[in-house]
Amino acid sequence: MTAVSPLSPARPRVLVLCPGPWDKQALGARFDARYELLYAGEELIETPSLWDGVRFNVFRWVDQTVKTWRGQGLAGVVGTGDYPGCMLASLVGEQLGLPVPPPAAVVQLSHKYYSRRIQQKLVPEATPGFEPLDPFGGPPKLQRLGYPLFIKPVKGTMSIRAQRVHNAGEFRQAVHFSWRERMTKHLLLRPFQHLLERYTDGKVPAWHFIGETLLEGTQVTVDGFVERGRAVVMGIVDSVMYPGTISFQRFESPSGLPGPVQEHMRQVAVRLMEGSGFNHACFNIEMFYDPAQDRVSVIEVNPRMSYQFADLYERLAGMNTYEAQLALAVGQPVPWRAASGQAGAAASFVLRRFSDARVDQVPSAEEIAQVKERFPGTIIQVLCAPGERLSDHDQDVGSYRYGIINLGAPSRDELFERYQQVERMLTFRFS
């Protein structure tokens, strides 16, 4: 248990569960004057050993965490991570009587099939055709869909294993797992499976896939929060792919979509999140806009904040979205305002290769410091280390991330000029 200082009413005490690199970099000391931030569960974001994976019981962990922190003056619990952070925060917070989203809403929205069922009920016009698929059950027996279709794990991140398939042979190839991969997948998803057994009908296990009708168009992320049952959309970020791929090149704001389209997306997001029962936290929803059909479609719902975009909103709207999440966690009014920040454009650029490689060199601390001195506020995440192979990390189909650069500028043209300069200042070498 983290050592705690005497309780101060002026600084609400917030427990951050399963903090990741973005949490540590974004929170740092910037909120120390207003919140006492404590951390737990960092070990849960690491890949477990076989023994640890078999022994881990999610409900026992929650009960023990509640026992540890009850009576310690917590005002809120936060988990910004997709899995397991946001789910554990809802479970722990509920038992402690703190303002958190209902666990059932978080679990169901986190499962792509059960989330689609919620979407089908609340925003049917924005929901594509879908059906569950068993990756280990041989050729899929499609009931409602035909080829081509898009498949993805019902629980996954970063588009891993998500791809278009044109026939049963491509499906079998896409879902081929070695025995080691099967074992790892089951161990990682075992806690989520236990949550599904409690909060759903349990008919679509955590390691299954979902098949969907193909979606086309411009992809975006709609960011917002639900406060006391009322959904507020903070903004829309364009998700731009590397040409000819489904791998993200950058996330850019403000969106270039027409105003009426953005308003339609806002309305879909509000109806969906208010109707889902989600509450007291930030969310982000990935959507497509197909101009040929003039149609908005939901890709997926993430019942957590977009930590990668937190500083983009600070640059453009003058408020970091961690500030919104912390206020929600302690039951305070969110001080959100549609104001103007210091930047006219901002983006999160994703550095990728399209072939695997050994990492020989990554940017030094001096290089990163020089970038931040030249362009204050720039965020750099190095996602690999010398001696590793890029494939040692979870990756999209056919591409390999090795870094992320977040920065802003007065204009879009200057944003790209700054990015090119930053990229030249950072030394990555591969062989």
C-alpha positions in Angstrom: 0.0 0.0 0.0 1.3 3.5 -0.9 2.1 5.6 2.2 -0.4 8.3 2.6 -0.1 11.7 4.3 -2.7 13.2 6.7 -6.0 13.8 5.0 -6.6 17.4 3.7 -10.1 18.4 2.8 -8.7 20.9 0.3 -6.9 18.1 -1.6 -9.3 15.2 -2.4 -7.5 11.9 -2.2 -7.8 9.9 -5.5 -6.6 6.4 -6.1 -5.3 5.8 -9.7 -5.5 2.1 -10.6 -3.2 0.4 -13.1 -1.5 3.7 -14.1 0.3 3.5 -17.4 3.0 5.7 -19.0 0.5 8.3 -20.2 -1.0 8.6 -16.7 2.4 9.1 -15.1 3.6 11.7 -17.7 0.3 13.6 -17.7 -0.5 13.6 -14.0 3.0 14.1 -12.7 3.1 17.0 -10.3 0.7 19.2 -12.2 -2.4 18.3 -10.1 -0.6 18.1 -6.7 -2.0 21.4 -5.5 -5.6 20.2 -6.0 -5.5 16.4 -5.5 -3.5 13.9 -3.6 -2.9 11.1 -6.1 -2.1 7.6 -5.0 -1.3 4.7 -7.2 -2.0 0.9 -7.1 -2.2 -2.0 -9.4 0.7 -1.2 -11.7 1.7 -4.9 -11.7 -1.6 -5.8 -13.4 -0.7 -4.1 -16.7 2.3 -6.5 -17.2 1.9 -9.8 -19.0 1.4 -12.4 -16.2 3.5 -15.6 -15.8 1.6 -18.8 -16.3 1.5 -19.3 -12.5 0.4 -15.8 -11.8 -2.3 -15.9 -14.5 -3.8 -19.1 -13.2 -3.8 -17.9 -9.6 -5.2 -14.4 -10.2 -8.8 -13.9 -9.2 -10.3 -10.5 -10.2 -12.9 -10.5 -7.5 -10.5 -11.4 -4.7 -8.1 -8.7 -5.9 -11.0 -6.1 -5.8 -12.0 -7.3 -2.3 -8.5 -7.0 -1.1 -8.0 -3.6 -2.6 -11.3 -2.4 -1.1 -10.2 -3.7 2.3 -6.8 -2.0 2.0 -8.2 1.4 1.1 -11.5 1.5 3.1 -11.2 4.1 5.8 -8.2 5.8 4.1 -10.3 8.9 3.1 -10.5 8.2 -0.6 -12.7 10.7 -2.5 -12.4 9.0 -5.8 -11.0 6.1 -7.9 -9.8 6.5 -11.4 -8.7 4.0 -14.1 -7.9 5.3 -17.5 -6.6 2.1 -19.0 -8.7 0.0 -21.3 -8.0 -3.2 -19.6 -8.1 -3.7 -16.7 -7.9 -0.2 -15.3 -11.3 1.3 -16.0 -13.1 -2.0 -15.0 -11.3 -2.3 -11.7 -11.9 1.3 -10.9 -15.7 0.8 -11.3 -15.6 -2.4 -9.2 -13.5 -0.9 -6.4 -15.3 2.4 -6.4 -18.7 0.8 -6.3 -17.9 -1.1 -3.1 -16.4 2.1 -1.6 -19.5 4.1 -2.4 -17.6 6.5 -4.7 -18.9 8.1 -7.9 -17.9 5.6 -10.6 -19.6 4.1 -13.7 -21.7 1.0 -13.0 -19.5 -2.1 -13.5 -22.2 -3.7 -15.7 -22.1 -0.7 -18.1 -18.3 -0.7 -18.2 -18.0 -4.4 -18.8 -20.7 -4.5 -21.5 -19.4 -1.5 -23.3 -15.9 -2.9 -23.2 -17.0 -6.1 -25.0 -17.5 -5.4 -28.7 -20.4 -7.8 -29.1 -22.4 -6.7 -26.0 -21.6 -3.1 -26.8 -23.0 -3.6 -30.3 -26.2 -5.0 -28.8 -26.5 -1.8 -26.7 -25.8 0.3 -29.8 -28.4 -1.6 -31.8 -31.0 -0.7 -29.2 -30.1 3.0 -28.7 -28.6 4.1 -32.1 -29.7 1.5 -34.6 -29.1 3.8 -37.6 -25.5 4.1 -36.6 -24.9 0.3 -35.9 -23.6 -2.0 -38.7 -24.6 -5.6 -39.0 -22.7 -7.9 -36.7 -22.5 -11.4 -35.2 -20.2 -13.3 -32.9 -17.5 -15.6 -34.2 -15.7 -18.4 -32.5 -12.0 -18.3 -33.6 -11.4 -21.9 -32.4 -14.5 -23.5 -33.9 -13.4 -24.1 -37.5 -14.9 -22.2 -40.5 -17.4 -19.7 -39.3 -21.1 -20.5 -39.8 -22.3 -17.0 -40.7 -25.9 -16.5 -39.8 -26.5 -12.9 -40.8 -23.4 -11.7 -42.6 -21.7 -12.6 -45.8 -18.2 -12.0 -47.2 -16.4 -9.7 -47.2 -16.6 -8.7 -43.6 -14.5 -7.0 -40.9 -13.4 -9.1 -38.0 -11.8 -8.2 -34.7 -11.5 -9.6 -31.1 -14.4 -8.8 -28.8 -11.7 -7.6 -26.4 -8.6 -6.2 -27.9 -6.5 -3.0 -28.2 -4.7 -1.1 -31.0 -6.6 -2.9 -33.8 -4.6 -6.1 -33.0 -5.9 -8.9 -35.2 -8.5 -6.6 -36.7 -8.8 -7.0 -40.4 -11.0 -7.4 -43.5 -11.5 -11.0 -44.7 -13.0 -12.0 -48.0 -13.6 -15.8 -47.5 -13.4 -18.6 -45.0 -9.8 -19.3 -45.8 -8.8 -15.7 -45.0 -10.8 -16.0 -41.8 -9.0 -19.1 -40.7 -5.6 -17.5 -41.4 -6.6 -14.3 -39.5 -7.5 -16.2 -36.4 -4.7 -18.7 -36.4 -3.1 -18.8 -33.0 -0.2 -21.0 -31.9 -0.7 -22.9 -28.7 1.5 -20.4 -26.9 -0.6 -17.5 -28.2 -3.8 -19.3 -27.2 -2.5 -19.8 -23.7 -1.4 -16.2 -23.4 -4.7 -14.9 -24.8 -6.7 -17.0 -22.3 -4.6 -16.0 -19.3 -4.8 -12.3 -20.2 -8.6 -12.4 -20.7 -9.4 -14.8 -17.9 -10.3 -11.9 -15.5 -12.5 -10.3 -18.1 -14.2 -13.7 -18.7 -15.1 -13.8 -15.0 -16.6 -10.3 -15.2 -18.6 -11.4 -18.3 -20.0 -14.3 -16.4 -21.3 -11.9 -13.7 -22.4 -8.9 -15.8 -23.7 -10.5 -19.1 -25.4 -13.7 -20.3 -22.0 -15.2 -20.8 -22.8 -16.5 -24.3 -19.9 -14.8 -26.1 -16.6 -15.5 -24.3 -13.8 -12.9 -23.9 -11.6 -14.7 -26.4 -14.2 -14.7 -29.3 -14.3 -12.4 -32.3 -17.0 -10.3 -33.8 -17.8 -10.0 -37.5 -19.2 -6.8 -38.9 -20.4 -5.4 -42.2 -17.7 -3.3 -43.8 -17.6 0.4 -43.0 -16.1 3.1 -45.1 -15.3 6.8 -44.9 -13.5 9.2 -42.5 -12.7 7.8 -39.1 -12.8 10.0 -36.0 -12.9 9.7 -32.2 -15.6 11.5 -30.3 -14.5 12.4 -26.8 -16.8 13.3 -23.9 -18.0 12.6 -20.4 -21.1 11.7 -18.5 -21.9 13.8 -15.4 -24.9 12.9 -13.2 -26.5 11.1 -16.2 -25.9 13.9 -18.7 -23.5 13.4 -21.6 -21.3 16.2 -22.8 -19.1 15.9 -26.0 -15.8 17.8 -25.6 -14.6 17.4 -29.2 -13.9 15.3 -32.2 -10.4 14.1 -33.4 -9.7 12.9 -36.9 -8.1 9.4 -37.1 -5.8 9.4 -40.2 -4.4 6.2 -41.5 -1.2 5.5 -43.4 -2.3 5.4 -47.0 -3.6 2.0 -48.1 -3.6 0.6 -44.5 -5.7 0.4 -41.4 -2.8 1.6 -39.2 -3.1 5.0 -37.6 -0.6 7.6 -38.8 -1.9 10.5 -36.6 -4.8 11.7 -34.6 -5.5 15.3 -35.5 -7.7 18.1 -34.1 -9.7 20.1 -34.9 -11.6 17.7 -37.1 -12.0 18.6 -40.8 -15.5 17.1 -41.0 -18.3 19.5 -41.9 -20.1 21.1 -39.0 -23.5 19.3 -39.6 -21.7 15.9 -39.6 -19.9 16.7 -36.4 -23.2 17.7 -34.8 -24.8 14.5 -35.9 -21.9 12.5 -34.3 -22.4 14.5 -31.1 -26.1 13.6 -31.0 -25.3 9.9 -31.6 -22.8 9.9 -28.8 -25.1 11.6 -26.3 -28.0 9.3 -27.0 -25.8 6.2 -26.8 -23.9 7.1 -23.6 -26.9 8.5 -21.7 -29.0 5.4 -22.6 -26.2 2.9 -21.7 -26.3 3.7 -18.0 -22.6 4.9 -18.1 -21.9 7.7 -15.6 -19.3 9.7 -13.6 -16.5 9.3 -16.1 -15.0 10.2 -19.5 -15.6 8.1 -22.6 -14.5 8.0 -26.3 -16.3 6.6 -29.2 -14.7 5.8 -32.6 -17.0 6.6 -35.5 -17.0 6.6 -39.3 -18.6 9.1 -41.6 -19.3 7.8 -45.1 -19.9 10.8 -47.4 -21.2 8.7 -50.2 -24.0 7.4 -48.0 -24.1 10.5 -45.7 -24.0 8.0 -42.9 -22.5 8.1 -39.4 -21.6 4.7 -37.9 -20.2 3.7 -34.6 -17.0 1.6 -34.7 -16.6 1.0 -31.0 -17.1 2.5 -27.6 -14.4 2.9 -25.0 -15.8 3.5 -21.5 -12.7 5.5 -20.5 -10.9 8.7 -21.4 -8.5 9.0 -24.3 -5.3 9.5 -22.4 -3.4 9.9 -25.6 -5.5 12.9 -26.5 -5.6 14.7 -23.1 -3.0 17.3 -24.1 -4.6 17.9 -27.5 -7.7 19.3 -25.8 -5.5 21.4 -23.5 -3.8 22.9 -26.5 -7.0 23.6 -28.4 -9.7 24.1 -25.7 -7.5 25.2 -22.8 -8.4 22.2 -20.6 -6.6 18.9 -20.2 -9.1 16.0 -20.1 -7.4 14.5 -17.0 -8.9 17.5 -15.2 -12.4 16.5 -16.3 -11.8 12.8 -15.2 -10.5 13.8 -11.8 -13.4 16.1 -11.1 -15.9 13.4 -12.1 -14.1 10.9 -9.9 -14.6 13.0 -6.7 -18.1 14.1 -7.6 -17.2 17.8 -8.4 -18.7 19.7 -11.3 -16.5 19.4 -14.4 -15.1 22.8 -15.2 -15.4 22.1 -18.9 -15.7 25.1 -21.2 -15.6 25.3 -25.0 -12.8 27.9 -24.9 -9.8 28.5 -27.0 -6.3 27.2 -26.1 -3.0 28.6 -27.3 -2.8 26.3 -30.4 -4.8 26.4 -33.6 -4.0 22.8 -34.4 -2.7 19.7 -32.5 -2.0 16.1 -33.3 -0.7 12.8 -31.9 1.7 11.4 -34.5 2.3 7.6 -34.5 5.8 6.5 -35.7 5.6 3.1 -37.5 7.5 0.7 -39.7 5.8 -1.8 -42.0 8.4 -4.5 -41.4 9.7 -6.0 -38.3 13.2 -5.0 -37.1 15.7 -5.1 -34.3 16.0 -1.9 -32.3 19.6 -0.6 -32.4 19.1 2.9 -31.0 16.4 5.1 -29.5 16.4 8.9 -28.8 18.6 9.9 -25.9 17.4 11.9 -22.9 19.4 14.8 -24.3 17.6 14.6 -27.7 14.2 14.6 -26.0 15.2 17.5 -23.8 16.3 19.5 -26.9 12.9 18.9 -28.6 11.0 20.0 -25.5 13.2 23.1 -25.2 12.6 24.0 -28.8 8.9 23.1 -28.8 7.7 23.4 -25.2 4.9 21.0 -24.2 5.8 18.4 -26.8 5.1 14.9 -25.5 7.3 12.0 -26.7 6.6 8.4 -25.9 9.4 5.9 -26.9 7.7 2.5 -27.3 10.8 0.2 -27.7 14.3 -0.3 -26.3 17.6 -1.2 -27.8 18.0 -5.0 -28.3 14.3 -5.6 -28.6 12.5 -6.6 -31.8 9.5 -4.4 -32.6 7.4 -7.7 -32.7 8.2 -8.2 -29.1 5.4 -5.7 -28.4 1.7 -6.0 -29.2 1.2 -4.5 -32.7 -1.4 -4.0 -35.4 -1.7 -6.4 -38.3 1.2 -5.6 -40.7 2.7 -2.6 -38.9 5.0 -1.9 -35.9 4.7 1.2 -33.7 7.9 2.5 -32.1 7.1 6.0 -30.9 4.4 8.7 -30.4 4.8 12.5 -30.7 2.2 14.9 -29.4 2.5 18.6 -30.3 0.6 21.7 -31.2 1.1 24.7 -33.4 -0.7 28.0 -34.3 -1.8 26.5 -37.7 -2.1 23.1 -39.4 0.7 23.9 -41.8 3.0 24.9 -39.0 2.0 21.7 -37.1 3.4 19.5 -39.9 6.5 21.6 -40.2 7.1 21.2 -36.5 6.5 17.5 -36.6 9.0 17.0 -39.4 11.6 19.0 -37.4 10.9 16.9 -34.3 11.2 13.6 -36.2 14.6 14.7 -37.6 15.8 15.5 -34.0 15.0 12.1 -32.7 17.4 9.2 -33.5 15.7 5.8 -34.1 17.9 3.1 -35.7 16.8 -0.4 -36.7 18.4 -3.4 -38.4 
